[in-house]
Amino acid sequence: MTDPTPVPPASRPVRLIVVDDDPLVRAGLALMLGGADDIEIVGEGADGSEAAELVDRLRPDVVLMDIRMPVMDGLTATEVLRGRPDAPEVVVLTTFHADEQVLRAIRAGAAGFVLKDTPPARIVDSVRRVAAGDPVLSPAVTRQLMARAAGSGQEGRAGRGERARQRIASLAEREREVAVAVGQGRSNAEIAASLYLSVATVKTQVSRILAKLDFNNRVQIALLVHDAGLLDDDADTGLS
């Protein structure tokens, strides 16, 4: 799958908080992102506890969050923030493509992640995408995350599997079919073709699934389907 077309600037500036324990990284990100007319840097923090305080006070749309920080790390902060009403979107900032902490951040509700060496234009576009409700996770990254999830310990997988099956059971039959297709890494157009639906209907079904499961991105759906054991390991799922 090719990268989607760039998201056009929003009608009002995206309110953004940058959280990283390295002041040089924060300064660089603020300089780069602040140069976009449609992004407003409303605050900066050095750890997760500062992020929580800044969110309460400044009500940002998006938080760009480093994972590895002192006092409160980015993973814990993501869990705290995403558990609140009217939570901001969170984009994880990391030096690793798909380690265990990134996987946990996605499960906690992060809308995606960007690498610290990502080209500036891509980081700006990622913030715009997340603010518009479009998660920032490439198919290649999704495959790595799924592989990481598959490698988890058997005991943990068994518990997750039972919980996942219970949550999948709450979906209607058509919603389950769409959820499995999302887990197979298919685009909306591919799902529409395979299930004989319109793309608009698929989008509606995905939105319903996200709402029912209290998820905010497709990768969370894919991980749930994987945990529930609904993917055929011998099939060409597009995630291998």
C-alpha positions in Angstrom: 0.0 0.0 0.0 1.2 3.4 -0.8 1.4 6.3 1.6 -1.8 8.4 1.7 -1.9 11.8 0.2 -0.9 14.6 2.6 -3.6 16.1 4.8 -4.4 19.7 4.0 -4.0 22.3 6.7 -6.9 22.5 9.2 -9.3 25.4 9.3 -7.8 26.4 12.7 -4.3 25.8 14.1 -3.7 22.4 15.7 -2.9 22.9 19.4 0.2 20.8 20.1 2.2 20.0 23.2 5.8 18.6 22.8 7.0 16.3 25.7 10.6 15.2 25.7 13.3 15.1 28.5 16.0 16.4 26.1 15.7 20.2 25.9 17.6 20.2 22.6 15.1 17.8 21.1 12.2 19.9 22.4 13.7 23.0 20.9 14.3 21.4 17.6 10.8 20.0 17.4 9.2 23.3 18.5 11.2 25.2 15.9 10.3 22.7 13.1 6.6 22.3 14.0 6.1 25.9 14.9 7.1 26.9 11.4 3.8 25.4 10.1 1.0 28.0 9.8 -1.6 25.5 10.9 0.2 24.2 14.0 0.5 26.1 17.3 2.9 24.9 20.0 1.0 25.7 23.2 3.3 24.0 25.7 6.4 21.9 26.3 7.1 19.4 29.0 10.1 17.3 30.2 8.3 14.2 31.5 4.9 12.6 31.6 3.7 14.2 34.8 4.3 17.6 33.2 2.4 16.5 30.2 -0.7 15.7 32.3 -0.6 19.1 34.0 -0.1 20.9 30.6 -3.1 19.0 29.1 -5.3 20.0 32.0 -4.3 23.6 31.7 -3.9 24.1 27.9 -6.3 21.6 26.3 -4.2 20.6 23.3 -5.5 18.7 20.3 -2.3 16.5 20.0 0.5 15.6 22.3 3.9 14.5 20.8 5.3 12.3 23.5 8.7 10.7 24.0 8.5 7.2 25.5 11.7 7.1 27.6 11.6 9.9 30.2 12.3 10.2 34.0 9.6 10.7 36.7 6.7 9.5 34.5 7.5 7.8 31.2 5.6 8.4 28.0 3.8 5.1 28.1 2.3 5.7 31.5 1.4 9.3 30.5 -0.3 8.0 27.4 -2.4 5.6 29.5 -3.3 8.4 31.9 -4.2 10.9 29.1 -6.1 8.5 26.9 -8.2 7.4 29.9 -9.7 10.9 30.4 -12.8 12.3 28.8 -12.0 14.6 25.8 -8.5 13.1 25.7 -6.0 14.7 23.3 -4.6 12.4 20.6 -1.1 11.1 21.4 1.7 10.5 19.0 4.6 8.5 20.4 8.1 9.8 19.7 10.8 7.2 19.7 14.1 6.0 18.3 12.9 2.5 17.7 10.6 1.1 15.0 8.5 -1.4 16.9 9.7 -2.3 20.4 7.5 -3.6 23.2 6.9 -0.1 24.6 5.6 1.1 21.3 3.2 -1.8 21.1 2.0 -1.0 24.6 1.5 2.6 23.7 -0.7 1.6 20.8 -2.8 -0.7 23.0 -3.1 2.2 25.4 -4.6 4.4 22.7 -1.8 6.3 21.0 -2.8 7.3 17.5 0.6 6.3 16.1 4.3 7.1 16.4 7.1 8.8 14.6 10.8 8.2 14.7 13.0 11.0 15.9 14.9 10.9 12.6 11.7 11.2 10.5 12.0 14.0 7.9 10.5 17.3 9.2 7.8 17.4 6.6 6.6 13.9 7.6 6.4 14.8 11.3 4.4 18.0 10.5 2.0 15.9 8.3 1.8 13.2 11.0 0.5 15.9 13.5 -2.0 17.1 11.0 -3.2 13.5 10.3 -3.7 12.6 13.9 -5.5 15.9 14.6 -7.9 15.0 11.7 -8.5 11.5 13.2 -6.2 9.6 10.9 -3.8 7.3 12.8 -0.2 7.5 11.8 0.9 3.9 11.3 2.4 2.5 8.1 1.6 -1.0 6.9 5.2 -2.0 7.5 5.1 -0.8 11.1 1.8 -2.6 11.6 3.4 -5.9 10.5 6.2 -5.4 13.0 3.8 -4.6 15.8 1.7 -7.7 14.9 4.9 -9.9 14.9 5.9 -8.4 18.3 2.5 -9.3 19.7 2.7 -12.8 18.3 6.0 -13.3 20.2 4.5 -12.4 23.6 4.5 -15.0 26.4 2.0 -17.9 26.2 0.4 -17.1 29.6 -0.2 -13.4 28.6 -1.5 -14.4 25.2 -4.0 -16.8 26.7 -5.5 -14.2 29.0 -5.6 -11.6 26.2 -7.2 -14.1 23.9 -10.1 -14.8 26.2 -10.7 -11.0 26.8 -10.4 -10.4 23.0 -13.0 -13.0 22.1 -15.4 -11.5 24.6 -15.0 -8.1 23.1 -15.3 -9.4 19.5 -18.6 -11.1 20.6 -20.1 -7.7 21.2 -19.9 -6.9 17.5 -22.6 -7.6 14.9 -21.8 -10.2 12.3 -20.9 -7.7 9.6 -18.8 -5.7 12.0 -16.8 -8.8 12.9 -16.2 -9.5 9.2 -14.9 -6.0 8.7 -12.8 -6.2 11.9 -11.1 -9.4 10.6 -10.4 -7.7 7.3 -8.8 -4.8 9.2 -6.7 -7.4 11.0 -5.6 -8.8 7.7 -4.2 -5.4 6.8 -6.7 -4.5 4.1 -7.5 -1.0 3.1 -11.1 0.3 3.1 -11.2 -0.2 -0.7 -10.0 -3.8 -0.4 -12.5 -4.6 2.4 -15.3 -3.1 0.3 -14.3 -5.3 -2.7 -14.0 -8.5 -0.7 -17.3 -8.0 1.2 -19.3 -6.5 -1.6 -19.8 -3.2 0.2 -19.3 0.4 -0.7 -16.2 2.2 0.6 -18.5 4.6 2.5 -20.2 1.6 4.2 -16.9 0.2 5.2 -15.9 3.5 6.7 -19.1 3.6 8.7 -18.6 0.0 9.9 -15.0 0.8 11.0 -16.3 3.9 12.9 -18.9 1.8 14.6 -16.3 -0.8 15.6 -14.1 1.8 17.0 -16.9 3.3 19.0 -18.2 0.0 20.3 -14.7 -1.2 21.4 -13.7 2.3 22.7 -10.7 2.3 20.3 -9.3 5.1 18.4 -7.3 3.5 15.6 -7.3 0.5 13.2 -4.2 -1.1 14.7 -6.0 -1.6 18.0 -8.7 -3.5 16.0 -6.0 -5.5 14.3 -4.3 -6.4 17.6 -7.7 -7.4 19.1 -8.5 -9.7 16.1 -5.0 -11.2 16.4 -5.4 -11.8 20.1 -8.8 -13.4 19.5 -7.2 -15.9 17.2 -9.3 -14.9 14.2 -6.4 -14.7 11.7 -5.4 -17.7 9.7 -1.6 -17.9 10.2 -1.3 -19.8 6.9 -3.2 -17.3 4.9 -1.7 -14.3 3.1 -3.0 -11.7 5.5 -0.8 -8.8 4.3 0.7 -8.6 7.8 3.4 -11.2 7.5 
